[in-house]
Amino acid sequence: MTVSAGTVLETVVREEWGRLTSLLLAQYRRLDLVEDALGDAVEAAARRWPADGVPDNPSAWLLTTARRRVIDRVRAESMAHRKASLLVTDATHRQQGQTAMADPGGLVEDDLLRLVLMCTHPALAPEAASALALRLVLGVSTLDIARLFLVSEPTVAARITRAKRKIVAAGIPFAVPAADVLPQRLEAVAQTAYLAFTAGYAPGSGSDLLRADLAGEAIRLVRVVMDLCPGEPAPTALLALMLLQHSRRDARVGDDGRLVLLTEQDRRLWRRDEIDEALTLLATPVLAGPVSPLAASYVVQARIAAAHATATSPEETRWDRIVEYYDLLIRLFPSPSARLARAVAVAEASGPDAGLAALDGVEILGSHRVAAVRAELLSRRGDVAAAGTAFDEAIAACRNDTERAHLVERQRALPSVNPP
Amino acid sequence: MRRYVVLVAYEPGHWEAASESLRQEYFAAHHAFEEYVDVHGRRISSAPLAGADTATTIRHADGAVTVTDGPFIESVEQVGGYYDVELPDLDSAIAAGRLLPSSYAVEIRPAITIDGYESV
């Protein structure tokens, strides 16, 4: 069976981009050159492979071609006497780097870890780190990153450029940190990946389906980290959480393009394989012992998602357990949105009155969600007039067209108030 | 090796109000910082600064020089001292900076050389 050159190239780029980038960085330490060099190599492959045939080792071909580009640029610069801005690498790594060139293989994964940790360094702005990691580790295009974060492509390009400049100027190293700092840095990787993931599910204009697909790239980033550092609690718990949320992507948008609420989704569309993988991850011994607050918050959120994923119908949902998980989550990281979600769960478990009591004092500035939930619960209790007022409040504060249309529809469905 | 200026900031009056034992803790934290730098790099210079209420700011506006009382940025935290050090990378600068007293905010700034400028 012959596979087209285009398909091979696409697969190599998808699977090898980060490894190739990390090898080029280890060898040349030129963050300003390697991305373009690799991009040029991919372009050259797109031109030549269909005509000349796919090389035996496509990724080695890309590496060799990209190396030539870097060398050409470095030569041109030294002719012009320009000073190169080099990445900092640790002294032992420089020696390792030389052996790695002579014998590629064993040390490669270490280079990839260096790349991941450099891109997600806490000294970089979170959204810049996210964009940089997607670009350099996974080879996601700036256009796709822009779609994911709902910003323009030049904005993404500028963020990436600024991040690269800071890495070089501030001396963020291309290195694996000391063992006592590593777990904390892996948590920063997890936070970076989750930022990209939630961006893909944030309501906004544009094709939500496409953006959910791009959120899947964040899952890929966590998988890279899990391969490099297996048995770390934060990435393990985060992967479970993301898989559970992502498993519902086909059911969350209806044929008319409208968002479908969790309880109304067709559960047959949920991806069982992803749910099963997440449940297996949640059961691993890594998560059984004491873990950091961040990892614990991922575990609790994943258990909430799992409670939905394992209920065969909305009626089967163990809302009592979900309330307990939210209690835990609020103890770990108190936030108004967690309290809001808890109030919804309380209402499902114990009725609208209990839900309204749990909602008492919850405020999210600039958001329509608290009012929307209050309206829903008041209407369930039969308090039509108060529900109508709460819907008014929610509709006025809502900035998303789809959600506003849904609220208007719910308000219209209220039974008319009987005259006194 | 890279050169970093580590600026430390703390709330004014904090040091004056500190007990003798707290002051000893602060000294120990600074010693730990200095030892870390000596092991991993080199100390160039350092100084604690007198309070921001002793600062004087010079500005030029429309060809005239104005001299005013106070620091150039008014904020709750004020720069209270600095270390000028050489260390391998930002991670080692962060590792060193973490050793300083926990009540400080610590800003790490890479020092640069300006092309074409030579001091006399």
Interface residues (C-beta under 8 A of the other chain):
Chain A: V88 D90 A91 H121 A123 A169 A170 G171 I172 P173 A175 P177 A178 V181
Chain B: R2 Y4 P88 D89 L90 D91 A93 I94 A95 I108 P110 I112
